[in-house]
Amino acid sequence: MQNLTKEIQSLLESKETQDFLKIARGFIELVENNAITEQEFYPEIHKKLTELYNAGLSLKSVELIHSSEKSEFDNVSEEKIKKRNVNLISSLGKDCFYWEVFDPTYEKENEPTQGWLVDDVADIYADLKEEMYKIDQIGTDEAIEDGLWQLKFGFTSHWGNHCVNAIRALHYIYYDGKKTM
């Protein structure tokens, strides 16, 4: 990493950030592990999702000083984020689909929709991989700040929702008698 400002260095060194980055890297490693068995993967992904959600809760919001909506970064290539363990996730068959109420706090016209564990894990993976690339590979004040901001924003608006839905679906798959861990 380049010489970082004190603000960014302090942000990176905070316990909340360090804990989150460690857990996010662990989630990415698990999803990228092509040698893991189905019996090992599902209990581990369930644990990683709960750890990730908890760490996302503790991740601090970042005030943008070095970056803005006009900041542009090299992106992780689509090839690097495609089809990571999709076949393994799909091995749940019909159980990888589940029903949910999109926003359980909305009172009107809130019909159940179908969720898909494959999409949940893939979206979480893609969101984390993209921002971790900014932090770990680009490594400038602007990229790190933007990556951390996007990780917290994504927790509140995108990947956090997928995480909650996947945790809930996996809970019912394994603890409601459909499968055994």
For each residue, the residues with C-beta under 8 A, 3 or more apart:
1: 4 139 140 144
2: 139 140 141
3:
4: 1 8 9 12 141 144
5: 8 9 66 141
6: 9 10
7: 10 11 65 141
8: 4 5 11 12 66 141 144 145
9: 4 5 6 12 13
10: 6 7 13 14
11: 7 8 14 17 60 62 144 145 148
12: 4 8 9 17 18 135 144
13: 9 10 17 18
14: 10 11 17 18 60
15: 18 19
16: 19 20 55 58 59 60
17: 11 12 13 14 20 21 59 60 148
18: 12 13 14 15 21 22
19: 15 16 22 23 55 58
20: 16 17 23 24 55 56 58 59 151
21: 17 18 24 25 132 135
22: 18 19 25 26
23: 19 20 26 27 48 51 52 55
24: 20 21 27 28 52 55 128 132 151
25: 21 22 28 29 132
26: 22 23 29 30 48 51
27: 23 24 30 31 48 49 51 52 124 125 128
28: 24 25 31 32 125 128 129 132
29: 25 26 32 33
30: 26 27 33 36 41 44 45 48
31: 27 28 45 84 85 121 125
32: 28 29 84 85
33: 29 30 36 41 85
34: 85
35:
36: 30 33 40 41 44 85 88
37: 40 41
38: 41 42 88 91
39: 42 43
40: 36 37 43 44
41: 30 33 36 37 38 44 45 85 88
42: 38 39 45 46 92 170 174 179 181
43: 39 40 46 47 174 181
44: 30 36 40 41 47 48
45: 30 31 41 42 48 49 121 166 170
46: 42 43 49 50 167 170 171 174 181
47: 43 44 50 51
48: 23 26 27 30 44 45 51 52
49: 27 45 46 52 53 124 163 166 167 170
50: 46 47 53 54 167
51: 23 26 27 47 48 54 55
52: 23 24 27 48 49 55 56 124 163
53: 49 50 56 57 160 163 164 167
54: 50 51 57 58
55: 16 19 20 23 24 51 52 58 59
56: 20 52 53 59 151 152 155 159 160 163
57: 53 54 155
58: 16 19 20 54 55
59: 16 17 20 55 56 148 151 152 155
60: 11 14 16 17 152
61: 149 152
62: 11 145 148 149 152
63:
64: 67 68 145 146 149
65: 7 145
66: 5 8 140 141 142 145 146
67: 64 71 142 143 145 146 149
68: 64 71
69:
70:
71: 67 68 142 146
72:
73: 134 138 143 146
74: 138
75: 130 133
76: 80 81 129 130 133
77: 80 81
78: 81 82
79: 82
80: 76 77 129
81: 76 77 78 84 125 126 129 130
82: 78 79
83: 86 87
84: 31 32 81 122 125
85: 31 32 33 34 36 41 88 89 121
86: 83 89 90 118 122
87: 83 90 91
88: 36 38 41 85 91
89: 85 86 92 96 117 118 121 122
90: 86 87 93 96 118
91: 38 87 88
92: 42 89 95 96 117 173 179
93: 90 96
94: 97
95: 92 98 173 178 179
96: 89 90 92 93 116 117 118
97: 94 114 115 116 117
98: 95 114 115 116 117 165 168 169 172
99: 112 113 114 115
100: 112 113 114 115 165 168
101: 104 110 111 112 113
102: 106 110 113
103: 106 110
104: 101 110
105:
106: 102 103 109 110
107: 110
108:
109: 106
110: 101 102 103 104 106 107
111: 101
112: 99 100 101
113: 99 100 101 102
114: 97 98 99 100
115: 97 98 99 100 119 120 165 169
116: 96 97 98 119 120
117: 89 92 96 97 98 120 121 166 169 170
118: 86 89 90 96 121 122
119: 115 116 122 123 162
120: 115 116 117 123 124 162 163 165 166 169
121: 31 45 85 89 117 118 124 125 162 166
122: 84 86 89 118 119 125 126
123: 119 120 126 127 158 159 162
124: 27 49 52 120 121 127 128 159 162 163 166
125: 27 28 31 81 84 121 122 128 129
126: 81 122 123 129 130
127: 123 124 130 131 150 151 154 158 159
128: 24 27 28 124 125 131 132 151 159
129: 28 76 80 81 125 126 132 133
130: 75 76 81 126 127 133 134 150
131: 127 128 134 135 147 148 150 151 154
132: 21 24 25 28 128 129 135 136 147
133: 75 76 129 130 136 137 138 147
134: 73 130 131 137 138 143 144 146 147 150
135: 12 21 131 132 138 139 143 144 147 148
136: 132 133 139
137: 133 134
138: 73 74 133 134 135 143 144
139: 1 2 135 136 143 144
140: 1 2 66 143 144
141: 2 4 5 7 8 66 144 145
142: 66 67 71 145 146
143: 67 73 134 135 138 139 140 146 147
144: 1 4 8 11 12 134 135 138 139 140 141 147 148
145: 8 11 62 64 65 66 67 141 142 148 149
146: 64 66 67 71 73 134 142 143 149 150
147: 131 132 133 134 135 143 144 150 151
148: 11 17 59 62 131 135 144 145 151 152
149: 61 62 64 67 145 146 152 153
150: 127 130 131 134 146 147 153 154
151: 20 24 56 59 127 128 131 147 148 154 155
152: 56 59 60 61 62 148 149 155 156
153: 149 150 156 157
154: 127 131 150 151 157 158 159 160
155: 56 57 59 151 152 158 159 160
156: 152 153 160
157: 153 154 160 161
158: 123 127 154 155 161 162
159: 56 123 124 127 128 154 155 162 163
160: 53 56 154 155 156 157 163 164
161: 157 158 164 165
162: 119 120 121 123 124 158 159 165 166
163: 49 52 53 56 120 124 159 160 166 167
164: 53 160 161 167 168
165: 98 100 115 120 161 162 168 169
166: 45 49 117 120 121 124 162 163 169 170
167: 46 49 50 53 163 164 170 171
168: 98 100 164 165 171 172
169: 98 115 117 120 165 166 172 173
170: 42 45 46 49 117 166 167 173 174
171: 46 167 168 174 175 176
172: 98 168 169 175 176 178
173: 92 95 169 170 176 178 179
174: 42 43 46 170 171 178 179 180 181
175: 171 172
176: 171 172 173
177:
178: 95 172 173 174
179: 42 92 95 173 174
180: 174
181: 42 43 46 174
